[in-house]
Amino acid sequence: MSALKKLWIIIVSIMKRPDGLAASVFCGLWVIVSLVSLIWTPYDLTFSDGYNVWSAPSSAHLLGTDGAGADIASWLLAGSATELAIVLAVSVITLIVGVAGVALTVSTHLAVRTTAVIVIDALISIPTVVVALICAAPLGASITGIIIACSFAYSLNLMRVVRPIAVSAVRSSYVTFARYKAVPEWKIFLHHILPQIMPTVIINVSLAAATSILAESGLTYLGIGVPSHIASWGRSLATAVSYVTVHPSVAIWPGLLITVAVVSVNLLGDAIREASDPMSNEALRR
């Protein structure tokens, strides 16, 4: 079966699942809105309507305005692009670094394997917020700091979770036979070990993507996340927290978007795992 046909089967299988379809629709709209926001928002982010602060949703301001008279919808639209960039960057880095780390933990060289396991166990105890604080020292509040902190924590977690599955695959008879035939280690990993660990890798990457949305909000609230002049859902939520008891609507919209995005990313990750696993998807075994 060709790779293109497998991809098509996986996509169709995802769309047949109610949760996969709903998550795909939301994520697709998220991408479209993010691209549109790069060139257009209802109001400029520097716009401030001093005569209409804390205004309710209206035809002029679809989601109302905040205490500075800024249009909430414009900030949320612009923030979608920031959020998407963080999610994609964290997912890609977590995938690459995590899989590379797993490869080191199942290396045939005892020294490399032992060192990798010890380093992972030592570093995984460092909280994400500590890494973010370390990054904030030279970088200040920045998106780069969020990406580094999240990728650091989530890639280590992926290595720790996936390693037992990789070890089990290494002990299989076909890997032993491949080594007996002097097949290069990188080929053994790509052709025999990676396919077995991919379902678990996909789940961990989707968890990393979803958790990075929450991490951005938390780090921004602490002042070491997204800078104040850049829009993000976490920035909108952090700004609204002080006024949530007086004007709850300003916190409801970013909070709702964050919740739906986290749920959708998790559901999409689960759907991709099920659809791409030949044990779960019969169509891939035909």
Backbone as JSON, one array per atom type, in Angstrom:
{
  "sequence": "MSALKKLWIIIVSIMKRPDGLAASVFCGLWVIVSLVSLIWTPYDLTFSDGYNVWSAPSSAHLLGTDGAGADIASWLLAGSATELAIVLAVSVITLIVGVAGVALTVSTHLAVRTTAVIVIDALISIPTVVVALICAAPLGASITGIIIACSFAYSLNLMRVVRPIAVSAVRSSYVTFARYKAVPEWKIFLHHILPQIMPTVIINVSLAAATSILAESGLTYLGIGVPSHIASWGRSLATAVSYVTVHPSVAIWPGLLITVAVVSVNLLGDAIREASDPMSNEALRR",
  "N": [[0.84, -1.19, 0.0], [0.59, 2.18, -0.9], [2.12, 5.21, 0.43], [0.57, 7.48, 0.08], [-2.0, 6.46, -0.25], [-2.37, 5.3, 2.27], [-2.37, 7.6, 3.83], [-4.71, 8.82, 2.91], [-6.63, 6.95, 3.74], [-6.35, 7.18, 6.5], [-7.18, 9.85, 6.9], [-9.86, 9.71, 6.04], [-10.84, 7.89, 7.92], [-10.59, 9.36, 10.26], [-12.45, 11.4, 9.78], [-14.78, 9.95, 9.83], [-15.3, 9.5, 12.45], [-17.23, 10.91, 15.05], [-16.09, 12.57, 17.06], [-13.58, 13.03, 15.95], [-14.27, 14.36, 13.58], [-15.55, 16.69, 14.56], [-13.41, 17.85, 16.0], [-11.57, 18.22, 13.94], [-12.93, 20.07, 12.34], [-13.03, 22.32, 14.05], [-10.26, 22.81, 14.42], [-9.52, 23.28, 11.79], [-10.99, 25.62, 11.23], [-9.72, 27.23, 13.08], [-7.14, 27.46, 12.0], [-7.76, 28.82, 9.61], [-8.89, 31.22, 10.57], [-6.67, 32.2, 11.94], [-4.87, 32.72, 9.84], [-6.31, 34.66, 8.43], [-6.38, 36.67, 10.36], [-3.84, 37.64, 10.3], [-3.75, 39.5, 8.31], [-6.05, 40.98, 8.55], [-8.22, 42.42, 10.96], [-11.18, 43.26, 12.81], [-10.79, 45.72, 14.15], [-7.89, 47.76, 14.63], [-5.21, 46.67, 16.74], [-4.25, 48.65, 18.36], [-6.33, 50.29, 18.68], [-8.58, 52.24, 20.62], [-11.53, 52.85, 22.2], [-12.59, 55.24, 24.0], [-15.08, 56.14, 24.77], [-16.69, 53.98, 24.92], [-16.18, 51.94, 26.95], [-16.05, 48.72, 28.47], [-18.27, 47.86, 27.04], [-21.25, 46.13, 26.01], [-21.75, 43.25, 23.85], [-22.27, 44.22, 20.47], [-23.37, 45.55, 17.28], [-21.28, 47.12, 16.46], [-19.15, 46.29, 18.03], [-18.57, 43.08, 18.19], [-18.07, 41.26, 20.29], [-17.99, 42.96, 22.38], [-16.23, 45.42, 24.42], [-13.17, 46.02, 26.28], [-11.82, 47.28, 29.44], [-10.2, 49.29, 28.53], [-11.38, 50.12, 26.27], [-10.78, 48.66, 24.07], [-11.35, 46.51, 21.27], [-12.67, 43.4, 21.87], [-13.06, 41.15, 20.22], [-11.23, 41.59, 18.12], [-8.75, 41.36, 19.4], [-8.88, 38.7, 20.23], [-9.04, 37.37, 17.78], [-6.55, 38.07, 16.64], [-4.98, 36.9, 18.57], [-5.36, 34.2, 18.1], [-3.61, 33.45, 16.08], [-1.12, 33.71, 17.33], [-1.42, 31.77, 19.33], [-1.71, 29.46, 17.79], [0.79, 29.34, 16.52], [2.48, 28.84, 18.71], [1.5, 26.32, 19.55], [2.02, 24.7, 17.26], [4.83, 24.95, 17.04], [5.74, 23.91, 19.51], [4.72, 21.3, 19.31], [6.1, 20.21, 17.06], [8.82, 20.43, 17.86], [8.76, 18.92, 20.23], [8.09, 16.41, 19.18], [10.32, 15.82, 17.47], [12.63, 16.08, 19.19], [11.82, 14.41, 21.27], [11.49, 11.83, 20.05], [14.1, 11.46, 19.14], [15.41, 11.35, 21.59], [14.3, 8.99, 22.63], [15.4, 7.17, 20.86], [18.06, 7.27, 21.66], [17.87, 6.14, 24.19], [17.48, 3.49, 23.68], [19.72, 2.64, 22.49], [22.38, 0.6, 21.16], [24.76, 0.92, 22.37], [25.97, 0.7, 25.54], [26.93, 2.73, 27.29], [25.93, 5.11, 26.13], [23.17, 4.6, 26.24], [22.71, 4.29, 29.02], [23.56, 6.79, 30.03], [21.73, 8.49, 28.74], [19.27, 7.72, 29.89], [19.71, 8.37, 32.6], [20.11, 11.16, 32.44], [17.62, 12.0, 31.43], [15.91, 11.22, 33.55], [16.9, 12.91, 35.51], [16.48, 15.53, 34.51], [13.74, 15.65, 34.08], [12.5, 16.27, 36.41], [12.55, 18.97, 36.72], [10.48, 21.75, 37.0], [8.2, 23.18, 34.58], [7.74, 25.92, 34.81], [10.05, 26.84, 36.06], [11.99, 26.5, 34.09], [10.94, 28.33, 32.28], [11.33, 30.69, 33.73], [14.12, 30.76, 33.77], [14.6, 31.12, 31.07], [13.43, 33.59, 30.8], [15.21, 35.34, 31.93], [17.41, 36.07, 30.1], [15.87, 36.59, 27.83], [13.53, 37.9, 28.5], [9.96, 38.48, 28.84], [8.6, 36.45, 26.48], [7.56, 34.82, 23.42], [9.28, 32.9, 22.5], [10.5, 31.98, 24.85], [8.36, 30.62, 26.06], [7.94, 28.54, 24.23], [10.4, 27.18, 24.36], [10.44, 26.38, 27.09], [8.1, 24.77, 27.29], [8.56, 22.82, 25.3], [10.88, 21.63, 26.28], [9.99, 20.41, 28.68], [7.88, 18.72, 27.78], [9.0, 17.07, 25.82], [10.81, 15.56, 27.31], [9.01, 14.21, 28.95], [7.71, 12.71, 27.01], [9.81, 11.01, 26.18], [10.18, 9.53, 28.54], [7.72, 8.2, 28.85], [7.43, 6.76, 26.46], [9.67, 5.15, 26.23], [9.58, 2.48, 27.57], [7.95, 1.05, 25.74], [9.47, 1.16, 23.44], [11.69, -0.29, 24.29], [10.54, -2.8, 24.58], [9.97, -3.32, 21.9], [12.55, -3.45, 20.87], [13.42, -5.85, 21.92], [12.13, -7.7, 20.41], [11.79, -10.45, 18.08], [12.19, -9.92, 15.36], [13.75, -7.59, 15.34], [16.04, -8.54, 16.55], [16.8, -10.37, 14.59], [17.27, -8.61, 12.46], [19.48, -7.21, 13.42], [21.25, -9.32, 13.53], [21.6, -9.68, 10.83], [23.16, -7.55, 10.3], [21.98, -5.06, 9.83], [21.91, -1.52, 9.63], [21.71, 0.48, 12.61], [20.09, 2.8, 12.58], [18.3, 2.27, 10.55], [16.96, 0.07, 11.57], [15.69, 1.27, 13.73], [13.98, 3.12, 12.42], [12.39, 1.48, 10.74], [11.44, -0.68, 12.27], [11.18, -0.13, 15.04], [10.16, 2.52, 15.4], [7.54, 2.49, 14.07], [6.09, 1.0, 15.95], [6.09, 2.53, 18.26], [4.82, 4.85, 17.52], [1.91, 5.28, 17.84], [1.71, 5.86, 20.62], [3.47, 8.0, 20.74], [2.09, 9.9, 19.19], [-0.15, 10.42, 20.8], [1.13, 11.57, 23.03], [2.3, 13.83, 21.87], [0.01, 15.22, 21.08], [-1.05, 15.74, 23.6], [0.97, 17.39, 24.54], [0.66, 19.56, 22.79], [-1.92, 20.46, 23.48], [-1.56, 21.03, 26.22], [0.31, 23.05, 26.07], [-1.18, 25.26, 25.37], [-2.55, 25.83, 27.72], [-0.32, 26.26, 29.32], [0.77, 28.55, 28.19], [-1.16, 30.45, 28.92], [-0.95, 30.39, 31.73], [1.78, 31.09, 32.17], [1.84, 33.61, 30.97], [0.11, 34.99, 32.63], [1.72, 35.06, 34.89], [3.58, 36.83, 34.07], [5.76, 36.08, 32.53], [5.33, 35.2, 30.06], [3.68, 35.68, 27.03], [4.48, 38.83, 25.63], [3.14, 42.1, 26.55], [2.36, 43.62, 24.36], [1.67, 41.89, 22.38], [-0.91, 39.97, 21.0], [-2.77, 37.35, 22.53], [-4.63, 34.46, 23.54], [-4.21, 33.8, 26.19], [-3.12, 36.19, 27.13], [-5.36, 37.89, 26.85], [-7.06, 36.67, 28.69], [-5.59, 36.88, 31.07], [-5.57, 39.64, 31.38], [-8.22, 40.11, 31.87], [-8.82, 38.9, 34.27], [-8.81, 40.37, 36.69], [-11.15, 41.74, 36.57], [-13.22, 39.98, 36.52], [-15.36, 39.51, 38.24], [-16.85, 41.78, 38.02], [-17.2, 42.43, 35.29], [-17.86, 39.85, 33.77], [-17.96, 38.9, 31.12], [-15.69, 39.58, 29.67], [-13.81, 37.77, 30.42], [-14.98, 35.36, 29.87], [-15.03, 34.85, 27.07], [-12.22, 34.52, 26.09], [-11.57, 32.44, 27.85], [-13.4, 30.45, 27.11], [-12.58, 29.92, 24.48], [-10.0, 28.9, 24.92], [-10.62, 26.57, 26.36], [-12.19, 25.07, 24.52], [-10.3, 24.77, 22.47], [-8.28, 23.24, 23.72], [-9.68, 20.85, 24.31], [-10.4, 20.08, 21.7], [-7.9, 19.68, 20.41], [-6.91, 17.55, 21.92], [-8.86, 15.58, 21.35], [-8.52, 15.36, 18.58], [-5.91, 14.37, 18.46], [-6.28, 11.86, 19.66], [-8.02, 10.72, 17.79], [-6.37, 10.64, 15.52], [-4.43, 8.85, 16.4], [-5.91, 6.46, 16.69], [-6.8, 6.13, 14.06], [-4.44, 5.82, 12.62], [-3.29, 3.52, 13.53], [-2.7, 0.26, 12.67], [-3.73, -1.9, 14.1], [-6.05, -0.95, 15.21], [-7.38, 0.21, 13.07], [-8.91, -1.33, 10.62], [-8.9, -0.99, 7.86], [-6.31, -0.31, 7.15], [-5.02, -2.68, 7.16], [-5.69, -4.1, 4.98]],
  "CA": [[0.0, 0.0, 0.0], [1.4, 3.4, -1.01], [2.0, 6.15, 1.55], [-0.53, 8.4, -0.21], [-3.24, 5.75, 0.03], [-2.47, 5.17, 3.72], [-2.75, 8.92, 4.35], [-6.11, 9.03, 2.58], [-7.41, 6.07, 4.62], [-6.3, 7.77, 7.84], [-8.03, 11.05, 6.9], [-11.26, 9.27, 5.96], [-11.17, 7.26, 9.2], [-10.76, 10.45, 11.24], [-13.69, 12.11, 9.49], [-15.92, 9.09, 10.14], [-15.52, 9.56, 13.9], [-17.86, 12.19, 15.43], [-15.14, 13.43, 17.77], [-12.54, 13.42, 15.0], [-14.83, 15.35, 12.66], [-15.74, 17.95, 15.28], [-12.09, 18.41, 16.31], [-10.98, 18.64, 12.67], [-13.61, 21.29, 11.91], [-12.57, 23.43, 14.88], [-8.85, 23.09, 14.12], [-9.49, 23.88, 10.46], [-11.43, 27.01, 11.38], [-8.66, 27.91, 13.83], [-6.07, 27.78, 11.05], [-8.26, 29.83, 8.68], [-9.01, 32.48, 11.31], [-5.31, 32.67, 12.23], [-4.32, 33.28, 8.61], [-7.04, 35.9, 8.14], [-6.02, 37.69, 11.35], [-2.52, 38.22, 9.97], [-3.92, 40.62, 7.37], [-7.25, 41.76, 8.85], [-9.02, 42.28, 12.18], [-12.21, 44.32, 12.77], [-10.16, 46.96, 14.59], [-6.47, 47.67, 14.91], [-4.98, 46.33, 18.15], [-3.96, 49.88, 19.1], [-7.58, 51.05, 18.76], [-9.17, 52.38, 21.95], [-12.75, 53.66, 22.18], [-12.76, 55.71, 25.36], [-16.48, 56.42, 25.06], [-17.42, 52.72, 25.0], [-15.46, 50.94, 27.73], [-16.9, 47.66, 29.03], [-19.54, 47.81, 26.32], [-21.79, 44.8, 25.73], [-21.7, 42.9, 22.42], [-23.14, 45.03, 19.62], [-22.99, 45.49, 15.87], [-19.98, 47.79, 16.32], [-18.16, 45.43, 18.7], [-19.3, 41.82, 18.26], [-17.9, 40.65, 21.61], [-17.89, 44.03, 23.34], [-14.92, 46.04, 24.62], [-12.64, 45.86, 27.64], [-11.73, 48.5, 30.23], [-9.48, 50.33, 27.78], [-12.14, 50.4, 25.06], [-10.27, 47.85, 22.96], [-12.3, 45.54, 20.74], [-12.3, 42.07, 22.34], [-13.01, 40.23, 19.08], [-9.99, 41.81, 17.36], [-7.64, 40.79, 20.17], [-8.99, 37.24, 20.21], [-8.69, 36.93, 16.42], [-5.1, 38.18, 16.51], [-4.39, 35.94, 19.49], [-5.45, 32.85, 17.56], [-2.38, 33.19, 15.32], [-0.06, 33.5, 18.33], [-1.66, 30.48, 19.98], [-1.44, 28.4, 16.81], [2.25, 29.28, 16.32], [3.04, 28.18, 19.89], [1.1, 24.91, 19.5], [2.75, 24.01, 16.19], [6.26, 24.9, 17.36], [5.92, 22.97, 20.62], [4.44, 19.94, 18.82], [7.19, 19.76, 16.18], [10.04, 20.26, 18.65], [8.54, 17.79, 21.13], [8.15, 15.2, 18.36], [11.69, 15.56, 17.0], [13.53, 15.87, 20.33], [11.36, 13.24, 22.01], [11.82, 10.59, 19.33], [15.56, 11.34, 19.16], [15.78, 10.9, 22.93], [13.93, 7.57, 22.74], [16.4, 6.41, 20.1], [19.27, 7.18, 22.49], [17.63, 5.27, 25.35], [17.49, 2.08, 23.24], [20.94, 2.45, 21.72], [23.13, -0.63, 21.44], [25.92, 1.29, 23.19], [25.55, 0.74, 26.93], [27.24, 4.04, 27.88], [24.97, 6.08, 25.59], [21.85, 4.25, 26.75], [22.66, 4.58, 30.46], [23.65, 8.24, 30.21], [20.47, 9.09, 28.29], [18.24, 7.43, 30.9], [20.03, 9.15, 33.81], [19.88, 12.58, 32.14], [16.17, 12.2, 31.34], [15.35, 11.14, 34.91], [17.33, 14.08, 36.28], [15.91, 16.76, 33.98], [12.28, 15.64, 34.08], [12.03, 16.78, 37.7], [12.56, 20.44, 36.7], [9.17, 22.26, 36.59], [8.16, 24.02, 33.38], [7.81, 27.34, 35.18], [11.45, 27.16, 36.37], [12.65, 26.67, 32.79], [10.45, 29.6, 31.73], [12.01, 31.77, 34.46], [15.5, 30.79, 33.3], [14.56, 31.72, 29.72], [13.01, 34.99, 30.9], [16.34, 36.17, 32.34], [18.03, 36.74, 28.95], [14.92, 36.9, 26.75], [12.37, 38.63, 28.97], [8.7, 37.83, 28.48], [8.65, 36.22, 25.05], [6.99, 33.58, 22.9], [10.39, 31.95, 22.43], [10.67, 31.38, 26.18], [7.26, 29.67, 26.25], [8.2, 27.39, 23.37], [11.55, 26.44, 24.92], [10.05, 25.76, 28.36], [7.13, 23.7, 27.05], [9.21, 21.75, 24.53], [11.81, 20.97, 27.19], [9.26, 19.54, 29.61], [7.04, 17.72, 27.12], [9.84, 16.09, 25.13], [11.31, 14.65, 28.35], [7.9, 13.36, 29.35], [7.5, 11.75, 25.91], [10.87, 10.01, 26.27], [9.96, 8.68, 29.71], [6.53, 7.37, 28.64], [7.56, 5.91, 25.27], [10.83, 4.26, 26.33], [9.26, 1.05, 27.79], [7.41, 0.44, 24.51], [10.61, 1.01, 22.54], [12.51, -1.4, 24.81], [9.82, -4.02, 24.22], [10.16, -3.53, 20.46], [13.95, -3.84, 20.66], [13.59, -7.25, 22.32], [11.37, -8.58, 19.52], [12.61, -11.37, 17.27], [12.59, -9.36, 14.06], [14.86, -6.66, 15.57], [17.2, -9.4, 16.77], [17.2, -10.91, 13.29], [17.82, -7.51, 11.67], [20.84, -6.96, 13.92], [22.06, -10.46, 13.11], [21.91, -9.46, 9.42], [24.0, -6.34, 10.26], [21.24, -3.89, 9.35], [22.29, -0.35, 10.42], [20.81, 0.77, 13.73], [19.1, 3.82, 12.26], [17.27, 1.62, 9.74], [16.17, -0.75, 12.49], [14.82, 2.16, 14.5], [12.95, 3.7, 11.55], [11.51, 0.49, 10.12], [10.92, -1.69, 13.19], [10.84, 0.39, 16.37], [9.33, 3.72, 15.29], [6.11, 2.19, 13.83], [5.45, 0.47, 17.15], [5.93, 3.56, 19.29], [4.15, 6.02, 16.98], [0.62, 5.59, 18.47], [1.95, 6.51, 21.92], [4.09, 9.29, 20.44], [1.04, 10.81, 18.72], [-0.93, 10.83, 21.96], [1.94, 12.47, 23.86], [2.44, 15.1, 21.15], [-1.27, 15.94, 21.17], [-1.13, 16.25, 24.97], [1.9, 18.52, 24.62], [0.04, 20.67, 22.07], [-3.04, 20.97, 24.29], [-1.05, 21.59, 27.48], [1.04, 24.29, 25.77], [-2.17, 26.35, 25.38], [-2.74, 26.16, 29.13], [0.95, 26.78, 29.83], [0.89, 29.94, 27.73], [-2.03, 31.28, 29.75], [-0.38, 30.48, 33.07], [3.04, 31.84, 32.15], [1.52, 35.0, 30.65], [-0.45, 35.56, 33.86], [2.83, 35.29, 35.82], [4.42, 37.89, 33.52], [6.92, 35.55, 31.83], [4.82, 34.58, 28.84], [3.56, 36.55, 25.87], [4.61, 40.25, 25.98], [1.87, 42.82, 26.62], [1.97, 44.22, 23.08], [1.31, 40.81, 21.45], [-2.2, 39.38, 21.36], [-2.89, 35.91, 22.72], [-5.79, 34.15, 24.39], [-3.74, 33.89, 27.56], [-3.0, 37.61, 27.45], [-6.72, 38.41, 27.04], [-7.61, 36.11, 29.93], [-4.85, 37.46, 32.19], [-6.0, 41.02, 31.53], [-9.61, 40.14, 32.32], [-8.99, 38.23, 35.56], [-9.08, 41.33, 37.76], [-12.49, 42.31, 36.44], [-14.15, 38.9, 36.2], [-16.57, 39.59, 39.07], [-17.61, 42.97, 37.63], [-17.52, 42.27, 33.87], [-17.45, 38.46, 33.47], [-17.92, 38.57, 29.69], [-14.34, 39.75, 29.12], [-13.04, 36.56, 30.73], [-15.67, 34.2, 29.33], [-14.67, 34.56, 25.68], [-10.91, 33.84, 25.96], [-11.61, 31.17, 28.59], [-14.13, 29.49, 26.3], [-11.72, 29.54, 23.35], [-8.92, 28.04, 25.44], [-11.21, 25.28, 26.72], [-12.57, 24.35, 23.29], [-9.07, 24.44, 21.74], [-7.62, 22.14, 24.43], [-10.48, 19.65, 24.1], [-10.32, 19.71, 20.28], [-6.57, 19.15, 20.12], [-6.83, 16.22, 22.53], [-9.72, 14.67, 20.59], [-7.89, 15.13, 17.28], [-4.78, 13.48, 18.68], [-6.8, 10.51, 19.9], [-8.55, 10.22, 16.52], [-5.23, 10.32, 14.65], [-3.8, 7.62, 16.91], [-6.77, 5.32, 16.35], [-6.88, 5.97, 12.6], [-3.14, 5.46, 12.06], [-2.84, 2.26, 14.1], [-3.28, -0.87, 11.93], [-4.46, -2.78, 15.01], [-7.36, -0.36, 15.43], [-8.0, 0.55, 11.78], [-8.87, -2.52, 9.76], [-8.65, -0.59, 6.48], [-4.87, -0.26, 6.93], [-4.51, -4.05, 7.09], [-6.15, -4.75, 3.75]],
  "C": [[0.88, 1.25, 0.0], [1.16, 4.32, 0.18], [0.82, 7.1, 1.34], [-1.88, 7.75, 0.1], [-3.45, 5.59, 1.53], [-2.94, 6.49, 4.34], [-4.23, 9.18, 4.1], [-7.01, 8.18, 3.49], [-7.47, 6.66, 6.03], [-7.23, 8.99, 7.93], [-9.5, 10.67, 6.89], [-11.7, 8.67, 7.3], [-11.39, 8.31, 10.28], [-12.11, 11.14, 11.04], [-14.93, 11.27, 9.79], [-16.25, 9.08, 11.63], [-16.16, 10.9, 14.26], [-16.89, 13.14, 16.13], [-14.03, 13.91, 16.85], [-13.02, 14.49, 14.05], [-14.99, 16.7, 13.34], [-14.41, 18.63, 15.57], [-11.42, 18.95, 15.04], [-11.6, 19.95, 12.18], [-13.13, 22.49, 12.72], [-11.14, 23.81, 14.54], [-8.7, 23.71, 12.74], [-9.91, 25.34, 10.49], [-10.38, 27.84, 12.11], [-7.54, 28.35, 12.89], [-6.52, 28.9, 10.11], [-8.34, 31.2, 9.36], [-7.63, 33.07, 11.6], [-4.68, 33.33, 11.01], [-4.99, 34.61, 8.26], [-6.6, 37.02, 9.08], [-4.66, 38.33, 11.08], [-2.64, 39.43, 9.05], [-5.14, 41.49, 7.7], [-7.83, 41.4, 10.21], [-10.04, 43.41, 12.15], [-11.67, 45.69, 13.17], [-8.67, 46.71, 14.78], [-6.27, 47.42, 16.41], [-4.65, 47.56, 19.0], [-5.21, 50.74, 19.28], [-8.1, 51.08, 20.19], [-10.34, 53.35, 21.87], [-13.08, 54.07, 23.61], [-14.2, 55.98, 25.75], [-17.3, 55.14, 25.23], [-16.58, 51.66, 25.72], [-16.45, 49.98, 28.37], [-18.25, 47.58, 28.34], [-19.96, 46.37, 26.06], [-21.65, 44.51, 24.23], [-22.73, 43.71, 21.61], [-22.68, 44.87, 18.18], [-21.63, 46.14, 15.64], [-18.86, 46.95, 16.91], [-18.84, 44.1, 19.0], [-19.22, 41.15, 19.62], [-17.75, 41.7, 22.71], [-16.48, 44.6, 23.42], [-14.47, 45.82, 26.06], [-12.54, 47.22, 28.33], [-10.98, 49.63, 29.54], [-10.21, 50.71, 26.5], [-11.64, 49.64, 23.85], [-11.3, 46.81, 22.55], [-11.85, 44.12, 21.1], [-12.15, 41.09, 21.19], [-11.71, 40.37, 18.3], [-8.8, 41.19, 18.08], [-7.68, 39.27, 20.17], [-8.64, 36.68, 18.84], [-7.18, 36.97, 16.23], [-4.4, 37.17, 17.41], [-4.42, 34.52, 18.99], [-4.19, 32.48, 16.78], [-1.21, 32.93, 16.27], [-0.19, 32.13, 18.97], [-1.31, 29.33, 19.05], [0.06, 28.24, 16.59], [2.92, 28.56, 17.49], [2.74, 26.68, 19.85], [1.9, 24.14, 18.46], [4.23, 23.87, 16.53], [6.54, 23.89, 18.47], [5.72, 21.53, 20.15], [5.59, 19.4, 17.99], [8.46, 19.5, 16.98], [9.92, 19.07, 19.6], [8.65, 16.47, 20.38], [9.59, 14.85, 17.99], [12.63, 15.23, 18.16], [13.13, 14.62, 21.1], [11.73, 11.93, 21.35], [13.34, 10.38, 19.31], [16.04, 10.84, 20.53], [15.44, 9.43, 23.15], [14.95, 6.7, 22.03], [17.69, 6.24, 20.91], [19.08, 6.2, 23.64], [17.58, 3.79, 24.97], [18.71, 1.8, 22.37], [21.65, 1.15, 22.1], [24.36, -0.36, 22.3], [25.46, 1.5, 24.64], [25.77, 2.11, 27.56], [26.25, 5.1, 27.43], [23.59, 5.85, 26.19], [21.71, 4.63, 28.23], [22.68, 6.07, 30.73], [22.34, 8.92, 29.84], [19.38, 8.91, 29.33], [18.46, 8.28, 32.15], [19.72, 10.63, 33.6], [18.38, 12.89, 32.08], [15.53, 12.19, 32.72], [15.71, 12.36, 35.75], [16.61, 15.35, 35.82], [14.4, 16.82, 34.08], [11.69, 16.19, 35.37], [11.98, 18.31, 37.73], [11.2, 20.95, 36.21], [9.26, 23.16, 35.36], [8.34, 25.49, 33.72], [9.24, 27.76, 35.51], [12.23, 27.37, 35.07], [12.23, 27.99, 32.16], [11.12, 30.79, 32.42], [13.46, 31.91, 34.02], [15.57, 31.45, 31.92], [14.23, 33.21, 29.79], [14.16, 35.91, 31.29], [17.01, 36.85, 31.15], [17.03, 37.23, 27.91], [13.8, 37.84, 27.19], [11.11, 37.84, 28.66], [8.66, 37.68, 26.96], [8.0, 34.9, 24.67], [8.06, 32.5, 22.83], [10.6, 31.24, 23.76], [9.6, 30.34, 26.47], [7.53, 28.39, 25.48], [9.33, 26.53, 23.93], [11.14, 25.69, 26.19], [9.11, 24.58, 28.15], [7.78, 22.52, 26.32], [10.17, 20.95, 25.4], [11.07, 19.96, 28.07], [8.54, 18.41, 28.89], [7.85, 16.68, 26.37], [10.43, 15.09, 26.11], [10.22, 13.69, 28.8], [7.61, 12.3, 28.28], [8.55, 10.64, 25.97], [10.6, 9.01, 27.4], [8.8, 7.71, 29.47], [6.74, 6.34, 27.53], [8.68, 4.88, 25.41], [10.47, 2.8, 26.61], [8.72, 0.35, 26.55], [8.55, 0.21, 23.52], [11.51, -0.15, 22.98], [11.86, -2.73, 24.46], [9.99, -4.35, 22.74], [11.58, -4.0, 20.15], [14.16, -5.32, 20.97], [12.84, -8.22, 21.41], [12.3, -9.37, 18.6], [13.05, -10.75, 15.96], [13.69, -8.31, 14.2], [16.14, -7.44, 15.8], [17.72, -9.95, 15.45], [17.84, -9.83, 12.43], [19.25, -7.17, 12.11], [21.78, -8.11, 13.54], [22.48, -10.31, 11.65], [22.71, -8.19, 9.2], [23.3, -5.15, 9.61], [21.64, -2.69, 10.21], [21.25, -0.01, 11.47], [19.73, 1.79, 13.38], [17.98, 3.25, 11.4], [16.37, 0.74, 10.61], [15.19, 0.12, 13.27], [13.68, 2.69, 13.63], [11.94, 2.68, 11.08], [10.84, -0.47, 11.1], [10.46, -1.13, 14.53], [9.87, 1.58, 16.29], [7.86, 3.41, 15.0], [5.39, 1.69, 15.07], [5.21, 1.53, 18.22], [5.11, 4.75, 18.82], [2.78, 6.29, 17.6], [0.78, 6.32, 19.81], [2.6, 7.88, 21.72], [3.04, 10.31, 20.03], [0.22, 11.32, 19.89], [-0.16, 11.83, 22.81], [2.15, 13.83, 23.18], [1.15, 15.9, 21.22], [-1.47, 16.49, 22.58], [-0.22, 17.46, 25.15], [1.3, 19.76, 23.95], [-1.06, 21.31, 22.9], [-2.53, 21.65, 25.56], [-0.3, 22.9, 27.25], [0.09, 25.5, 25.74], [-2.41, 26.8, 26.82], [-1.48, 26.78, 29.73], [1.14, 28.24, 29.43], [0.06, 30.87, 28.59], [-1.43, 31.48, 31.13], [0.88, 31.32, 33.12], [2.81, 33.31, 31.84], [0.94, 35.7, 31.88], [0.65, 35.9, 34.87], [3.78, 36.38, 35.31], [5.65, 37.41, 32.79], [6.49, 34.82, 30.55], [4.83, 35.54, 27.67], [3.66, 38.01, 26.31], [3.27, 40.98, 25.86], [1.42, 43.38, 25.28], [1.58, 43.17, 22.03], [0.02, 40.16, 21.93], [-2.08, 37.87, 21.52], [-4.11, 35.67, 23.59], [-5.41, 34.23, 25.86], [-3.6, 35.33, 28.02], [-4.38, 38.22, 27.7], [-7.31, 37.93, 28.35], [-6.91, 36.72, 31.14], [-5.28, 38.9, 32.45], [-7.38, 41.11, 32.16], [-9.82, 39.6, 33.73], [-9.39, 39.2, 36.67], [-10.51, 41.86, 37.73], [-13.56, 41.25, 36.24], [-15.43, 38.97, 37.03], [-17.45, 40.77, 38.67], [-18.1, 42.86, 36.19], [-17.09, 40.88, 33.43], [-17.3, 38.14, 31.99], [-16.51, 38.68, 29.11], [-13.47, 38.53, 29.4], [-13.67, 35.31, 30.12], [-15.18, 33.85, 27.94], [-13.3, 33.93, 25.53], [-10.88, 32.51, 26.7], [-12.31, 30.08, 27.8], [-13.29, 29.0, 25.13], [-10.61, 28.59, 23.79], [-9.46, 26.65, 25.74], [-11.54, 24.45, 25.48], [-11.32, 23.92, 22.51], [-8.36, 23.24, 22.39], [-8.36, 20.83, 24.19], [-10.34, 19.16, 22.65], [-8.98, 19.09, 19.92], [-6.4, 17.74, 20.71], [-7.66, 15.2, 21.75], [-9.11, 14.35, 19.22], [-6.7, 14.19, 17.4], [-5.21, 12.04, 18.89], [-7.34, 9.9, 18.61], [-7.44, 9.84, 15.56], [-4.56, 9.03, 15.1], [-4.61, 6.4, 16.51], [-6.75, 5.06, 14.85], [-5.58, 5.49, 12.0], [-2.59, 4.14, 12.58], [-3.49, 1.09, 13.36], [-4.07, -1.84, 12.81], [-5.87, -2.27, 15.26], [-8.11, -0.09, 14.14], [-7.83, -0.62, 10.81], [-8.52, -2.18, 8.32], [-7.17, -0.56, 6.15], [-4.25, -1.65, 6.8], [-4.91, -4.76, 5.8], [-5.1, -4.67, 2.66]]
}
